[in-house]
Amino acid sequence: MKKAEEWLNQFIWRSSRRNPTIFSNVRISLLASRFKPQLHRMWTGLIITEFFKSLGYELKNLTPERPKELLENDDFCLKPRGRKSCLDALSKLFMSIGASGRVQQPDGPTSGRVVSAKLGHFALVVTKVRKALEVVAGTRYSTRGAAVGDGHFPL
């Protein structure tokens, strides 16, 4: 952890956005914080696509009733079919970021897939899926539809 903090606090030479001939020292953590929203958006798309593909649904063709059923009693992550879909999405996320060692495919017809994940990994997937289900069900509104800084933030 200490090495990661040291790396994030290092400076690198980077050309200016306005004038590429001018260089300045920029902290690596600043560049990482600029990229984080795009990274989360990319991960969200991957997670949601794989979750609904595993369930056999298409997100754009869902009516609000089906997501409401999945949200009831957290069926989308607690029932066996929903949990399997969440684990499929988590496996796909691990594969896409190069952590394929965390996913062990079955080595025989009677064995199952093993996904080595922390609680936070699974919570990330469940949070992204819950938000997508709530948006489709109409119980939560997407913040992308409103202008930035308009003062309206759905809770």
DRENMI-61349 format. One record per residue (C-alpha): residue number from 1; chain; x, y, z. Coordinates in nm, 2 decimals, padded with zeros to 4 digits, always signed. Layout:
<recs>
rec num: NUM, chaine: A, xx: X, yy: Y, zz: Z
...
</recs>
This chain:
<recs>
rec num: 1, chaine: A, xx: +00.00, yy: +00.00, zz: +00.00
rec num: 2, chaine: A, xx: +00.28, yy: +00.23, zz: +00.08
rec num: 3, chaine: A, xx: +00.44, yy: +00.18, zz: -00.26
rec num: 4, chaine: A, xx: +00.11, yy: +00.26, zz: -00.43
rec num: 5, chaine: A, xx: +00.09, yy: +00.59, zz: -00.23
rec num: 6, chaine: A, xx: +00.44, yy: +00.68, zz: -00.32
rec num: 7, chaine: A, xx: +00.37, yy: +00.62, zz: -00.68
rec num: 8, chaine: A, xx: +00.06, yy: +00.83, zz: -00.68
rec num: 9, chaine: A, xx: +00.24, yy: +01.11, zz: -00.52
rec num: 10, chaine: A, xx: +00.52, yy: +01.12, zz: -00.78
rec num: 11, chaine: A, xx: +00.54, yy: +01.39, zz: -01.04
rec num: 12, chaine: A, xx: +00.57, yy: +01.34, zz: -01.41
rec num: 13, chaine: A, xx: +00.65, yy: +01.58, zz: -01.69
rec num: 14, chaine: A, xx: +00.34, yy: +01.64, zz: -01.91
rec num: 15, chaine: A, xx: +00.28, yy: +01.87, zz: -02.19
rec num: 16, chaine: A, xx: +00.03, yy: +02.15, zz: -02.15
rec num: 17, chaine: A, xx: -00.31, yy: +02.10, zz: -02.31
rec num: 18, chaine: A, xx: -00.30, yy: +02.45, zz: -02.47
rec num: 19, chaine: A, xx: +00.06, yy: +02.45, zz: -02.58
rec num: 20, chaine: A, xx: +00.22, yy: +02.11, zz: -02.64
rec num: 21, chaine: A, xx: +00.57, yy: +02.27, zz: -02.63
rec num: 22, chaine: A, xx: +00.53, yy: +02.38, zz: -02.26
rec num: 23, chaine: A, xx: +00.58, yy: +02.11, zz: -02.00
rec num: 24, chaine: A, xx: +00.48, yy: +02.11, zz: -01.64
rec num: 25, chaine: A, xx: +00.51, yy: +01.88, zz: -01.34
rec num: 26, chaine: A, xx: +00.18, yy: +01.70, zz: -01.27
rec num: 27, chaine: A, xx: +00.11, yy: +01.46, zz: -00.98
rec num: 28, chaine: A, xx: +00.01, yy: +01.11, zz: -01.10
rec num: 29, chaine: A, xx: -00.29, yy: +01.11, zz: -00.86
rec num: 30, chaine: A, xx: -00.43, yy: +01.42, zz: -01.04
rec num: 31, chaine: A, xx: -00.42, yy: +01.24, zz: -01.37
rec num: 32, chaine: A, xx: -00.58, yy: +00.93, zz: -01.22
rec num: 33, chaine: A, xx: -00.87, yy: +01.13, zz: -01.07
rec num: 34, chaine: A, xx: -00.94, yy: +01.28, zz: -01.41
rec num: 35, chaine: A, xx: -00.97, yy: +00.94, zz: -01.57
rec num: 36, chaine: A, xx: -01.18, yy: +00.78, zz: -01.29
rec num: 37, chaine: A, xx: -01.53, yy: +00.89, zz: -01.41
rec num: 38, chaine: A, xx: -01.46, yy: +00.74, zz: -01.76
rec num: 39, chaine: A, xx: -01.33, yy: +00.42, zz: -01.60
rec num: 40, chaine: A, xx: -01.65, yy: +00.38, zz: -01.39
rec num: 41, chaine: A, xx: -01.87, yy: +00.45, zz: -01.69
rec num: 42, chaine: A, xx: -01.69, yy: +00.18, zz: -01.89
rec num: 43, chaine: A, xx: -01.71, yy: -00.07, zz: -01.60
rec num: 44, chaine: A, xx: -02.08, yy: +00.01, zz: -01.55
rec num: 45, chaine: A, xx: -02.16, yy: -00.06, zz: -01.92
rec num: 46, chaine: A, xx: -01.96, yy: -00.39, zz: -01.90
rec num: 47, chaine: A, xx: -02.13, yy: -00.50, zz: -01.58
rec num: 48, chaine: A, xx: -02.48, yy: -00.42, zz: -01.68
rec num: 49, chaine: A, xx: -02.45, yy: -00.58, zz: -02.03
rec num: 50, chaine: A, xx: -02.31, yy: -00.90, zz: -01.88
rec num: 51, chaine: A, xx: -02.57, yy: -00.91, zz: -01.60
rec num: 52, chaine: A, xx: -02.87, yy: -00.89, zz: -01.83
rec num: 53, chaine: A, xx: -02.71, yy: -01.11, zz: -02.09
rec num: 54, chaine: A, xx: -02.67, yy: -01.38, zz: -01.82
rec num: 55, chaine: A, xx: -03.03, yy: -01.34, zz: -01.72
rec num: 56, chaine: A, xx: -03.14, yy: -01.36, zz: -02.08
rec num: 57, chaine: A, xx: -03.29, yy: -01.00, zz: -02.10
rec num: 58, chaine: A, xx: -03.20, yy: -00.69, zz: -02.30
rec num: 59, chaine: A, xx: -03.19, yy: -00.37, zz: -02.09
rec num: 60, chaine: A, xx: -03.35, yy: -00.16, zz: -02.36
rec num: 61, chaine: A, xx: -03.65, yy: -00.40, zz: -02.40
rec num: 62, chaine: A, xx: -03.73, yy: -00.43, zz: -02.03
rec num: 63, chaine: A, xx: -04.07, yy: -00.30, zz: -01.90
rec num: 64, chaine: A, xx: -04.07, yy: -00.15, zz: -01.55
rec num: 65, chaine: A, xx: -04.25, yy: -00.45, zz: -01.40
rec num: 66, chaine: A, xx: -03.96, yy: -00.69, zz: -01.44
rec num: 67, chaine: A, xx: -03.70, yy: -00.47, zz: -01.27
rec num: 68, chaine: A, xx: -03.94, yy: -00.41, zz: -00.98
rec num: 69, chaine: A, xx: -03.97, yy: -00.79, zz: -00.94
rec num: 70, chaine: A, xx: -03.59, yy: -00.83, zz: -00.93
rec num: 71, chaine: A, xx: -03.55, yy: -00.54, zz: -00.68
rec num: 72, chaine: A, xx: -03.81, yy: -00.69, zz: -00.45
rec num: 73, chaine: A, xx: -03.63, yy: -00.84, zz: -00.15
rec num: 74, chaine: A, xx: -03.30, yy: -00.80, zz: -00.34
rec num: 75, chaine: A, xx: -03.38, yy: -01.10, zz: -00.56
rec num: 76, chaine: A, xx: -03.14, yy: -00.98, zz: -00.83
rec num: 77, chaine: A, xx: -02.84, yy: -01.06, zz: -00.60
rec num: 78, chaine: A, xx: -02.98, yy: -01.30, zz: -00.34
rec num: 79, chaine: A, xx: -03.17, yy: -01.56, zz: -00.54
rec num: 80, chaine: A, xx: -02.95, yy: -01.82, zz: -00.72
rec num: 81, chaine: A, xx: -03.02, yy: -01.70, zz: -01.07
rec num: 82, chaine: A, xx: -02.95, yy: -01.34, zz: -00.98
rec num: 83, chaine: A, xx: -02.64, yy: -01.42, zz: -00.78
rec num: 84, chaine: A, xx: -02.51, yy: -01.63, zz: -01.08
rec num: 85, chaine: A, xx: -02.57, yy: -01.33, zz: -01.31
rec num: 86, chaine: A, xx: -02.38, yy: -01.10, zz: -01.07
rec num: 87, chaine: A, xx: -02.09, yy: -01.34, zz: -01.05
rec num: 88, chaine: A, xx: -02.09, yy: -01.36, zz: -01.44
rec num: 89, chaine: A, xx: -02.07, yy: -00.98, zz: -01.45
rec num: 90, chaine: A, xx: -01.79, yy: -00.98, zz: -01.19
rec num: 91, chaine: A, xx: -01.60, yy: -01.25, zz: -01.38
rec num: 92, chaine: A, xx: -01.63, yy: -01.05, zz: -01.70
rec num: 93, chaine: A, xx: -01.50, yy: -00.74, zz: -01.52
rec num: 94, chaine: A, xx: -01.21, yy: -00.93, zz: -01.38
rec num: 95, chaine: A, xx: -01.13, yy: -01.07, zz: -01.73
rec num: 96, chaine: A, xx: -01.15, yy: -00.72, zz: -01.89
rec num: 97, chaine: A, xx: -00.91, yy: -00.56, zz: -01.64
rec num: 98, chaine: A, xx: -00.65, yy: -00.84, zz: -01.66
rec num: 99, chaine: A, xx: -00.73, yy: -01.01, zz: -01.33
rec num: 100, chaine: A, xx: -00.82, yy: -01.34, zz: -01.50
rec num: 101, chaine: A, xx: -00.63, yy: -01.53, zz: -01.22
rec num: 102, chaine: A, xx: -00.92, yy: -01.45, zz: -00.99
rec num: 103, chaine: A, xx: -01.16, yy: -01.66, zz: -01.21
rec num: 104, chaine: A, xx: -01.10, yy: -02.03, zz: -01.22
rec num: 105, chaine: A, xx: -01.32, yy: -02.21, zz: -01.48
rec num: 106, chaine: A, xx: -01.46, yy: -02.56, zz: -01.39
rec num: 107, chaine: A, xx: -01.20, yy: -02.83, zz: -01.45
rec num: 108, chaine: A, xx: -01.46, yy: -03.11, zz: -01.47
rec num: 109, chaine: A, xx: -01.83, yy: -03.17, zz: -01.55
rec num: 110, chaine: A, xx: -01.93, yy: -03.17, zz: -01.18
rec num: 111, chaine: A, xx: -01.71, yy: -02.88, zz: -01.05
rec num: 112, chaine: A, xx: -01.82, yy: -02.52, zz: -01.06
rec num: 113, chaine: A, xx: -01.65, yy: -02.19, zz: -01.15
rec num: 114, chaine: A, xx: -01.46, yy: -02.02, zz: -00.86
rec num: 115, chaine: A, xx: -01.44, yy: -01.64, zz: -00.84
rec num: 116, chaine: A, xx: -01.19, yy: -01.51, zz: -00.59
rec num: 117, chaine: A, xx: -01.33, yy: -01.17, zz: -00.49
rec num: 118, chaine: A, xx: -01.35, yy: -00.95, zz: -00.19
rec num: 119, chaine: A, xx: -01.68, yy: -00.83, zz: -00.06
rec num: 120, chaine: A, xx: -01.61, yy: -00.48, zz: -00.22
rec num: 121, chaine: A, xx: -01.58, yy: -00.64, zz: -00.57
rec num: 122, chaine: A, xx: -01.92, yy: -00.80, zz: -00.54
rec num: 123, chaine: A, xx: -02.06, yy: -00.48, zz: -00.38
rec num: 124, chaine: A, xx: -01.94, yy: -00.28, zz: -00.68
rec num: 125, chaine: A, xx: -02.13, yy: -00.51, zz: -00.92
rec num: 126, chaine: A, xx: -02.44, yy: -00.52, zz: -00.71
rec num: 127, chaine: A, xx: -02.45, yy: -00.14, zz: -00.67
rec num: 128, chaine: A, xx: -02.41, yy: -00.08, zz: -01.05
rec num: 129, chaine: A, xx: -02.69, yy: -00.34, zz: -01.12
rec num: 130, chaine: A, xx: -02.92, yy: -00.20, zz: -00.86
rec num: 131, chaine: A, xx: -02.89, yy: +00.15, zz: -01.00
rec num: 132, chaine: A, xx: -02.97, yy: +00.03, zz: -01.35
rec num: 133, chaine: A, xx: -03.27, yy: -00.17, zz: -01.23
rec num: 134, chaine: A, xx: -03.40, yy: +00.13, zz: -01.03
rec num: 135, chaine: A, xx: -03.36, yy: +00.36, zz: -01.33
rec num: 136, chaine: A, xx: -03.56, yy: +00.12, zz: -01.56
rec num: 137, chaine: A, xx: -03.82, yy: +00.06, zz: -01.28
rec num: 138, chaine: A, xx: -03.87, yy: +00.44, zz: -01.25
rec num: 139, chaine: A, xx: -03.78, yy: +00.45, zz: -00.88
rec num: 140, chaine: A, xx: -03.45, yy: +00.63, zz: -00.94
rec num: 141, chaine: A, xx: -03.35, yy: +00.89, zz: -01.20
rec num: 142, chaine: A, xx: -03.03, yy: +00.89, zz: -01.40
rec num: 143, chaine: A, xx: -02.82, yy: +01.20, zz: -01.33
rec num: 144, chaine: A, xx: -02.70, yy: +01.20, zz: -01.69
rec num: 145, chaine: A, xx: -03.03, yy: +01.34, zz: -01.81
rec num: 146, chaine: A, xx: -03.00, yy: +01.67, zz: -01.62
rec num: 147, chaine: A, xx: -02.75, yy: +01.95, zz: -01.69
rec num: 148, chaine: A, xx: -02.45, yy: +01.96, zz: -01.47
rec num: 149, chaine: A, xx: -02.48, yy: +02.22, zz: -01.19
rec num: 150, chaine: A, xx: -02.86, yy: +02.26, zz: -01.22
rec num: 151, chaine: A, xx: -02.89, yy: +02.19, zz: -00.85
rec num: 152, chaine: A, xx: -03.11, yy: +01.88, zz: -00.88
rec num: 153, chaine: A, xx: -02.96, yy: +01.56, zz: -00.74
rec num: 154, chaine: A, xx: -03.18, yy: +01.26, zz: -00.70
rec num: 155, chaine: A, xx: -03.14, yy: +01.07, zz: -00.38
</recs>
